[in-house]
C-alpha cells in the first residue's frame, strides 16, 4: 500500500517524529484543500438513518482529530459518512503541557493527554457560521473546561450547547476523557442525572417546539459492567438518543514489547489494543438495552473486519481515529466497500 510504505513513513519522520507537529501540519494541509474538497463526489455507500439523522454511510471521524473544525469539507471528500468535531469547551484552553501525544508503532496505538486543547465554543460557532452547510452530518463533542469546577459543570456544558446548537446534527457529551481532572466523576449517577437534565432542558428551549436534536453520551471503557448498567439507567431516564462506546483507556494491556518504554506515559490509550474491550462494552450495552439504544462503536477499528465485528457486536455507526492515522484514507473506502458487498 502506497500510504503505509511511502506516505505514512514520511509523515512519521516529519518534524523529527514529533506526533503533534505532524498532526497540525497534516490538518493544515487538509484545511487548505477543503474549499476544493466540496466539489469531490463520493462513491455510493450504504446509508442509514440513526436517531433521526440520515448518514450517507456509517463510518465517521471520531472527535479529537479536527477539534476546531478546520478541515471539515475534506473529511466528506475522503469518504467519511459523518464527522465529529471537538471536544470543545466553553472557554478556550491550551490543553496540557507538551509533549502530550505519543505513537506506539508496534502496537498501532496512540497515547494522548491533550487535555481538550481547543479555541472554545464561540470560536467554533463562528467558524461553522462562515463555512455553511456540509456534505455530511456533523456531530459536536462537548466537554468541561478545565478552569470550571466540577460542581459548575452543568452550566459550562449548557453555554457550549447554546453557542453551537444550530450547527450540530447531534451532540456528544464527553464525560469520559481521562485527561481533564474530575471529568470522569460526571459518569456517576447523581452528577450525570444533573448534567443530562440541564442539557435536555436547554435543548428543548433551543428547539423552540420542534423535536430537540439528539444528545449522546460518550463513556469510558474502564467502567465496570455495574457502573455501565447504572449509567444506562440514567440515560434511559433522560431519553438519551444514543451512546458512544468507547473513549480512550487507562489500561496498557495488549501493548507490544517494543512499546513498553512508552507504557508509563500518562494519558488515554487508543488503537488496536483497545479493540476487544470496546467491542465488549458495545455488546454489553446492546444486550442491556435490547438493541434499542443506538451505539456509535469506536476503538481499535483498523480494518474492514474490525468494522464488521463492531457492527455485529451491536453498533449502529462506527468511528475511526487511530486506525485512520496508521492505515490512511483507504481504510474508510475499504470499510464502506465491504459493507456494500
Secondary structure, 3 states (H helix, E strand, C coil): CHHHHHHHHHHHHHHHHCHHHHHHHHHHHHHHHHHHHCCCCCCCCCCEEECCEEECCCEEECCCCCCCCCCHHHHHHCCCCEEEEEEECCCCECCCCCCCEEEEHHHCEEEECCCCCECCHHHHHHHHHHHCCCCCEEEEEECCCCCCCHHHHHHHHHHHHHHHCCCCCEEEEECCCCCCCCHHHHHCHHHHHHHHHHHHHHHHHHHCCCCCCEEEEEECCCCCHHHHHHHHHHHHHCCCCEEEECCCECCCCCCCHHHHHHCCCCCEEEEHHHHHHHHHHHHHHHHHCCCCCEEEEECCCCCHHHHHHHHHHCCCEEEECHHHHHHCCHHHHHHHHHHHC
